[in-house]
Amino acid sequence: MQGLLLAGRYRLADTIGSGGMGRVWRAHDEVLHRAVAIKELTAALYVSESDQERLLHRTRAEARAAARINHSAVVTVHDVLDHDARPWIVMELIEGRSLADAVKAQGRIEPAETARIGLWVLRALRAAHSAGVLHRDVKPGNVLLSHDGRVLLTDFGIAQIEGDTTITRTGEVVGSVDYLAPERVRGHDPGPASDLWALGATLYTAVEGRSPFRRTSPIGTMQAVVEEQPAEPVNAGVLGPVLAALLRKDPAERPSAAEAERMLAEAAEGRVPGAAQSYAPTGQPGYDTSGTGIGTGTRPQTVAATPYPPVTIGPAPVPAPPKRHRLRTFSLVVALAAIVGGGVAVALQQFGAGSPGTSAAALPTPSTGTSADATPSEEGGPGEVPAGWERRNDPVGFSISLPKGWQRSVSIDQDGLQQVDYSPDGGKHLVRVAVDIAPDFSSSYDHMSELSDQLARRFGDYEQLTLKQELFRDQPGARWEYAWTAQAKDAPHYFPGPYRAIDVGYMDRDGTEYAIYASSPAADWATTSRQFTWMLRSFQPKTS
């Protein structure tokens, strides 16, 4: 689409960012002769009509929310236009990089600079809250650092405007799981204090170089958010007490926005914020309240005197070292629903497209010939598409051939990790592609070995059929096949009975890890296995 002219005035130049749900273009406004950024909602091309309507509503709500905020630290929205039956948001172009990219490049940000960044994000949040807008997705990837030194908050894609209750479905939790406040994990309504908690987690990530609560899986991360204190910061210095204040579990115990602004201003000047001392968890061993960044012992694993009951989701995962794992097994994905109770879906991606089970009514059944019974021939090369199949150019950047009619959803969209699902029947037959630009393992074989150990502990009848190293696309990779029995109690939309799965992963020359996974009922495995062979042949990774 490079060179495309939108609304008779905005000419697309090149892409400057993309995610599981959208893409951002650099463009030129030929009327005002200025550079702009344009956000394209690519996910609307791949979802059911009901989900498409909701995504379009959210995109328009994002523009409406940002337009209500008049502050220099909020990315300005210039225009919203319709093209190809989708809204496109025209925004101020910021030349720079995100805080997430800065942390990845530098390892961590110095405390005074982190405090300065937090001060401007907080000012943007105060302006948003005054306008009746909650951001609900504050994270390093949504904080922009311009080349001229400005700090801006962007992406109000899941913002909630006061009085507007139609954007999300009942029981749905949206946002990046690492930065969800404890009350949001528990399904409570968010408030301004929830954005402040996310700011605290964002600043912790910046100054320490790692997320405070990320564990080996989203369910482990959410448990840590609710039940555990973050590991004591060792690089935060004078910023340490401010982080402790913002990350209090009870929203009523967090500082107000005005108090937090004063604390950050003092920390930015290199002074220990006096008011922050009253918020630090004194009496708990190992937490430094002096601003020196030097601890005194081992931190506690649970929160004392928490007003919430414990989350009963099994033993807490070992908190260090934090690693991210792809939840490619469908039964693990649906287990996340237990966090907020009542079997509701937990949307982990930025814009909250449903989990694989949310659009089952709109999916073709196997008898249509477009799902599990559509077996390709074994003839032809990797660039050809069998009859009844089509090549899907995914917004994440990869492409793969699949039977026509398979529906797309995003099961994980975290910083650096994106996981896309395709299914003809709400997840009963599933293909999953994961792209991780910052993997925590040196090889896909090591990654799969640890995942296999986790499943062996979780499922009593788990059987590892194959786990071996092999080359894929001329790069070192691994192949893992296994079986287990799915249980109906796992979720209302799950499919009980014997299951089989296969997972092929590899690391490319740039260090990005790719994994292509398929699962289906064991009775259909002969067909699924043949399909998977063709999908592997057709897979093409990101080209940039």
C-alpha positions in Angstrom: 0.0 0.0 0.0 3.0 2.3 -0.1 2.1 5.4 -2.1 -1.6 5.0 -1.4 -3.5 8.3 -1.1 -6.1 8.3 1.7 -9.0 10.8 1.8 -7.4 12.7 -1.1 -4.6 14.1 1.0 -2.6 11.6 3.1 0.0 9.6 1.0 1.4 6.6 2.8 5.2 6.3 2.8 6.6 3.5 4.9 5.7 1.5 8.0 7.2 2.6 11.2 5.6 0.2 13.6 3.3 -2.8 13.8 1.7 -5.2 16.2 -0.8 -8.0 16.3 -3.8 -5.6 15.8 -2.5 -2.7 13.8 0.2 -1.0 11.8 1.5 2.6 11.9 2.6 4.4 8.7 4.7 7.4 8.1 2.7 9.6 5.7 2.7 13.0 4.1 -0.2 15.4 4.3 -0.4 16.9 0.8 -2.7 19.7 1.9 -0.8 21.1 4.8 2.6 19.8 3.6 3.6 18.1 6.8 4.7 14.6 7.9 2.1 12.6 10.0 1.7 9.1 11.4 -1.4 7.1 10.4 -2.6 4.1 12.4 -4.2 1.3 10.3 -6.5 -1.2 12.1 -5.3 -4.3 10.2 -7.0 -6.7 12.7 -10.4 -5.7 11.4 -9.6 -7.6 8.1 -9.3 -11.0 9.9 -12.1 -11.2 12.5 -15.8 -12.0 12.5 -18.4 -9.3 11.8 -19.3 -9.1 15.5 -15.7 -8.7 16.6 -15.0 -6.3 13.7 -17.7 -4.0 14.8 -16.2 -4.0 18.3 -12.7 -3.3 17.0 -13.9 -0.4 14.8 -15.8 1.0 17.8 -12.6 0.8 19.8 -10.5 2.6 17.2 -13.0 5.4 17.0 -13.1 5.6 20.8 -9.3 5.8 20.8 -9.4 8.9 18.6 -12.3 10.4 20.6 -10.4 9.8 23.8 -7.1 11.3 22.7 -8.9 14.2 21.1 -10.4 15.1 24.5 -7.0 15.6 26.0 -5.1 18.8 25.5 -1.6 18.3 26.8 1.9 18.5 25.2 2.7 15.0 26.6 -0.2 13.3 24.7 0.2 12.5 21.0 -2.1 14.7 19.1 -4.8 13.2 16.9 -5.3 15.3 13.7 -8.0 13.4 11.9 -10.0 10.1 11.6 -11.0 8.9 8.2 -12.7 5.8 6.7 -11.0 3.7 4.0 -11.6 0.2 3.0 -14.5 0.1 5.5 -12.1 0.7 8.4 -11.2 3.8 10.4 -7.7 5.2 10.1 -6.3 7.6 12.7 -4.1 10.5 11.6 -1.7 11.5 14.3 1.2 13.7 15.2 4.5 12.1 13.9 7.0 11.6 16.7 10.6 11.1 15.5 12.2 8.9 18.2 11.6 5.6 19.8 9.6 4.0 22.5 10.7 3.5 26.1 10.6 -0.2 25.5 13.0 0.1 22.6 15.3 2.4 24.7 15.4 -0.2 27.6 16.1 -2.9 25.1 19.0 -1.0 23.5 20.5 0.4 26.7 19.7 -2.3 29.2 18.2 0.2 31.7 17.6 3.9 32.2 19.3 6.0 34.9 17.0 6.8 37.9 16.9 10.6 37.4 16.0 10.2 33.7 13.4 7.5 34.5 11.9 9.9 37.0 11.8 12.7 34.4 10.1 10.3 32.0 7.6 9.3 34.6 6.9 12.9 35.5 5.8 13.7 31.9 3.7 10.5 31.6 2.0 11.3 34.9 1.2 14.8 33.7 -0.3 13.2 30.6 -2.4 10.9 32.8 -3.5 13.8 35.0 -4.7 15.6 31.9 -6.5 12.5 30.7 -8.2 11.8 34.0 -9.3 15.4 34.2 -10.9 14.9 30.8 -12.7 11.8 32.1 -10.4 9.3 30.2 -8.6 6.3 31.7 -5.7 5.1 29.5 -5.8 1.4 30.8 -2.7 0.3 28.9 0.3 2.3 30.2 3.4 0.4 29.4 6.9 1.0 28.0 5.8 0.4 24.5 3.2 3.2 24.7 5.7 5.9 26.0 7.5 7.7 23.2 10.8 9.4 23.6 11.3 12.0 20.9 14.7 13.0 19.5 14.2 16.5 20.9 13.8 15.2 24.4 10.0 15.2 24.7 8.1 12.4 26.4 4.7 11.5 25.1 2.0 9.0 26.0 0.3 7.3 23.0 -2.1 4.6 22.1 -5.4 5.1 23.8 -6.7 2.1 21.9 -8.4 0.5 25.0 -9.0 3.8 26.9 -12.3 4.1 28.6 -14.2 7.4 28.5 -16.2 8.2 31.6 -19.8 7.1 31.0 -19.0 4.9 28.0 -19.5 1.2 29.0 -19.9 -0.3 25.5 -16.3 -0.8 24.4 -15.6 -4.0 26.2 -17.6 -7.1 26.7 -18.9 -8.1 30.1 -16.1 -9.7 32.1 -13.3 -8.9 29.6 -10.0 -7.8 30.9 -7.9 -5.8 28.4 -4.4 -4.5 28.4 -0.8 -5.9 28.7 -0.8 -8.5 31.4 2.6 -7.3 32.9 1.1 -3.9 33.6 -2.4 -4.7 34.8 -3.1 -3.4 38.3 -4.1 -6.1 40.9 -7.7 -4.8 41.1 -8.0 -5.2 37.3 -6.7 -8.8 37.4 -9.5 -9.5 39.9 -12.1 -8.2 37.5 -12.8 -5.0 39.4 -13.6 -1.7 37.6 -10.4 0.3 37.0 -9.9 3.9 38.2 -7.2 6.5 38.0 -5.2 4.6 40.6 -5.0 1.7 38.1 -3.2 3.9 35.6 -0.8 5.0 38.4 0.0 1.4 39.2 0.8 0.7 35.6 3.0 3.8 35.6 4.9 2.4 38.6 5.4 -1.0 36.8 6.6 0.9 33.6 9.1 3.0 35.6 10.4 -0.2 37.4 11.0 -1.8 34.0 12.8 1.3 32.8 15.2 1.6 35.8 15.8 -2.1 36.4 15.7 -3.3 32.8 13.1 -6.0 33.4 9.4 -6.2 34.2 8.6 -6.4 37.9 6.0 -9.2 37.7 6.7 -11.1 34.5 6.9 -14.8 35.1 7.0 -17.9 32.9 3.4 -17.6 31.7 0.6 -15.0 31.7 -1.2 -16.9 34.5 1.9 -16.8 36.6 2.4 -13.1 35.9 -1.1 -12.3 37.0 -0.7 -14.3 40.2 2.5 -12.4 40.9 0.7 -9.1 40.3 -2.0 -10.0 42.9 0.0 -11.8 45.5 3.7 -10.9 45.4 5.9 -7.9 46.0 8.2 -7.0 43.1 11.8 -8.0 43.5 13.6 -5.2 45.3 15.0 -2.7 42.8 18.8 -2.6 42.9 19.3 0.3 40.4 16.5 2.6 41.3 18.3 4.8 43.9 16.1 7.7 45.0 13.3 6.4 42.7 12.9 3.2 44.8 10.4 4.6 47.4 8.3 6.1 44.6 8.0 2.7 42.9 7.0 1.2 46.2 4.3 3.8 46.6 2.9 3.4 43.1 2.9 -0.4 43.3 0.9 -0.8 46.5 -1.6 -3.6 46.0 -4.6 -1.7 47.4 -5.6 1.2 45.1 -6.8 3.2 48.2 -3.2 3.1 49.6 -1.5 4.5 46.5 -0.6 8.2 46.3 -2.8 10.6 44.5 -1.6 11.9 41.1 -0.6 15.2 42.7 1.4 13.4 45.4 3.1 11.2 42.9 4.0 14.2 40.7 5.8 15.8 43.7 7.6 12.6 44.4 8.8 12.2 40.8 9.9 15.8 40.6 12.1 15.3 43.7 13.5 12.1 42.3 14.3 13.7 39.0 16.4 16.3 40.9 18.3 13.5 42.6 16.6 14.0 46.0 14.9 11.2 48.1 11.2 12.0 48.1 10.2 12.5 51.7 6.5 11.8 51.2 7.3 8.4 49.6 8.6 6.9 52.8 5.1 6.6 54.3 4.1 4.4 51.4 7.1 2.0 51.5 6.3 -1.5 52.9 8.2 -0.9 56.2 8.4 -3.9 58.5 8.9 -6.2 55.6 12.4 -7.6 55.4 14.5 -6.8 52.4 12.8 -3.6 51.0 15.0 -0.5 50.9 13.3 2.7 51.9 16.5 4.9 52.1 16.8 5.6 48.4 20.2 4.0 48.2 19.0 1.0 46.3 20.6 -1.4 48.9 18.4 -4.0 50.4 18.6 -5.8 53.7 17.5 -9.4 53.1 15.0 -11.6 51.2 11.8 -10.0 50.1 8.5 -11.6 51.2 6.5 -13.6 48.7 3.0 -12.5 49.6 1.5 -9.2 50.6 0.8 -8.6 54.3 -2.7 -7.6 55.3 -4.1 -7.6 51.8 -7.8 -6.9 51.6 -8.3 -9.5 48.9 -8.5 -13.3 49.3 -5.7 -15.3 47.8 -5.9 -16.5 44.2 -6.2 -20.3 44.2 -4.5 -21.2 41.0 -1.8 -23.6 42.3 1.7 -23.1 43.5 3.4 -19.8 42.8 6.0 -20.0 40.0 9.6 -19.4 40.9 10.1 -15.7 40.4 13.6 -15.5 39.1 14.9 -15.4 36.5 11.8 -14.1 34.7 11.3 -15.8 31.4 8.4 -15.6 28.9 6.9 -18.8 27.4 4.5 -19.2 24.6 1.2 -20.7 25.7 0.7 -22.8 22.6 -1.4 -25.5 24.2 -5.0 -24.4 24.0 -5.8 -25.9 27.4 -3.3 -23.5 29.0 -4.8 -20.5 27.3 -8.3 -21.2 28.5 -7.1 -21.8 32.1 -6.5 -18.0 32.3 -10.3 -17.5 32.6 -10.1 -18.9 36.2 -8.3 -15.7 37.3 -11.3 -13.5 37.2 -13.9 -16.2 38.0 -17.1 -17.2 36.2 -15.3 -18.6 33.2 -15.0 -15.2 31.5 -12.4 -14.7 28.8 -9.2 -12.8 29.6 -8.0 -10.9 26.5 -4.2 -10.5 26.6 -3.8 -8.5 23.4 -3.8 -4.8 23.2 -7.2 -4.3 21.5 -8.9 -7.3 23.2 -9.9 -9.4 20.2 -11.4 -12.6 21.6 -9.7 -15.8 22.5 -10.0 -18.7 20.0 -13.4 -19.7 21.5 -15.1 -16.3 21.2 -16.2 -16.5 17.6 -17.1 -20.2 17.3 -20.6 -19.5 16.1 -19.1 -17.7 13.0 -16.7 -20.4 12.1 -17.2 -23.1 9.4 -17.7 -26.7 10.5 -15.4 -29.4 9.3 -18.1 -30.7 6.9 -17.7 -27.5 4.8 -14.4 -28.6 3.4 -12.6 -25.5 4.7 -11.4 -26.9 8.1 -9.9 -30.0 9.4 -11.0 -32.3 6.6 -9.5 -30.0 3.9 -6.3 -31.9 3.2 -3.8 -30.5 0.7 -2.2 -32.7 -1.9 1.5 -33.5 -1.4 2.4 -32.1 -4.8 3.8 -28.7 -5.6 6.4 -26.4 -4.1 6.3 -24.3 -1.0 5.2 -21.2 -3.0 2.0 -22.9 -4.3 -1.3 -23.0 -2.5 -3.5 -26.2 -2.7 -7.1 -26.1 -3.9 -9.3 -24.7 -1.1 -6.3 -23.0 0.5 -5.1 -19.4 0.5 -2.0 -17.5 1.6 -2.5 -15.3 4.6 -0.3 -12.3 5.0 -0.5 -11.7 8.7 -0.4 -8.2 10.2 2.4 -9.3 12.5 4.6 -9.7 9.4 4.8 -13.4 8.6 2.7 -15.3 6.0 1.4 -18.8 5.9 -1.0 -20.9 3.7 -4.2 -22.2 5.4 -7.5 -23.6 4.3 -10.0 -20.8 3.4 -12.3 -19.7 6.1 -10.0 -20.1 9.1 -10.5 -17.2 11.6 -7.7 -15.2 13.1 -7.3 -14.1 16.7 -4.5 -12.9 18.9 -3.8 -14.8 22.1 -0.8 -12.8 23.3 0.5 -9.4 22.3 3.2 -8.4 24.8 6.3 -6.3 24.3 8.5 -8.3 22.0 6.2 -11.3 21.9 3.3 -11.8 19.6 1.2 -15.0 19.2 -1.4 -15.4 16.5 -4.0 -18.2 16.3 -5.9 -19.5 13.3 -8.9 -21.9 13.6 -11.9 -23.1 11.6 -14.0 -24.0 14.7 -13.2 -21.9 17.7 -10.0 -23.6 18.6 -10.9 -27.3 18.3 -8.4 -27.5 15.4 -5.8 -24.8 16.0 -2.7 -23.4 14.3 -0.6 -20.9 16.3 2.4 -18.8 15.2 4.6 -17.1 17.8 7.2 -14.4 17.1 9.5 -13.4 19.9 12.1 -10.7 19.1 13.7 -11.1 22.6 13.7 -14.8 23.5 14.9 -15.8 26.9 16.4 -19.1 25.8 19.5 -19.7 23.7 17.7 -22.2 21.5 14.2 -23.4 20.6 15.2 -26.9 21.9 15.9 -25.5 25.4 12.7 -23.5 25.3 10.6 -26.6 24.3 12.4 -28.8 26.9 11.2 -26.5 29.7 7.7 -26.2 28.3 7.6 -30.0 28.1 8.6 -30.2 31.8 5.8 -27.7 32.7 3.1 -29.8 30.9 4.3 -33.0 32.5 3.7 -31.4 35.9 0.4 -29.9 34.9 -1.2 -32.9 33.0 -1.2 -36.3 34.6 -1.5 -38.1 31.2 0.9 -35.9 29.3 3.0 -38.0 26.9 6.1 -36.6 25.1 6.2 -38.3 21.7 9.1 -36.5 20.1 11.5 -33.8 21.2 14.5 -33.4 19.0 16.8 -30.8 17.5 16.6 -30.3 13.7 17.2 -27.7 11.1 14.4 -25.5 9.9 15.0 -22.8 7.2 18.7 -23.7 7.4 18.7 -22.6 11.1 19.0 -24.6 14.3 15.6 -25.5 15.5 13.5 -28.2 17.3 10.5 -30.4 16.8 8.2 -31.4 19.7 5.2 -33.6 19.5 3.0 -34.7 22.5 -0.4 -35.9 23.6 -2.7 -35.3 26.5 -6.4 -35.5 27.4 -8.4 -32.3 27.4 -11.0 -31.8 30.2 -14.4 -30.3 29.7 -14.1 -28.4 33.0 -11.2 -26.4 31.7 -13.6 -23.8 30.1 -17.2 -23.7 28.8 -16.0 -23.6 25.1 -13.4 -26.3 25.4 -13.5 -29.7 23.6 -12.8 -32.7 25.9 -11.0 -35.9 24.9 -7.6 -37.1 23.7 -5.5 -34.4 21.9 -2.3 -34.3 19.9 0.0 -31.3 19.2 3.1 -30.5 17.3 5.5 -27.6 17.7 8.4 -26.6 15.4 10.6 -23.7 16.4 13.8 -22.0 15.3 16.0 -18.9 15.9 16.8 -16.7 12.9 20.1 -15.0 12.3 18.8 -11.8 14.0 17.9 -13.7 17.2 14.1 -13.7 16.7 12.5 -17.0 17.7 9.7 -18.4 15.6 7.4 -21.2 16.5 4.6 -22.9 14.4 2.2 -25.1 16.4 -0.9 -27.2 15.6 -3.2 -29.2 17.7 -6.4 -31.2 17.2 -8.4 -34.1 18.6 -6.3 -37.2 18.4 -8.9 -38.8 16.1 -8.2 -36.2 13.4 -4.4 -36.3 13.8 -3.6 -38.0 10.5 -5.3 -35.1 8.6 -3.9 -32.4 10.9 -0.3 -33.8 10.5 -0.6 -33.7 6.7 -1.9 -30.1 6.9 0.9 -29.1 9.2 3.5 -30.3 6.8 2.1 -28.1 4.1 1.9 -25.1 6.5 5.5 -25.5 7.4 6.5 -25.5 3.7 4.5 -22.3 3.1 5.6 -20.4 6.2 7.6 -17.2 5.5 8.9 -15.1 8.4 9.0 -11.3 8.7 11.1 -9.7 6.0 12.0 -6.6 8.0 
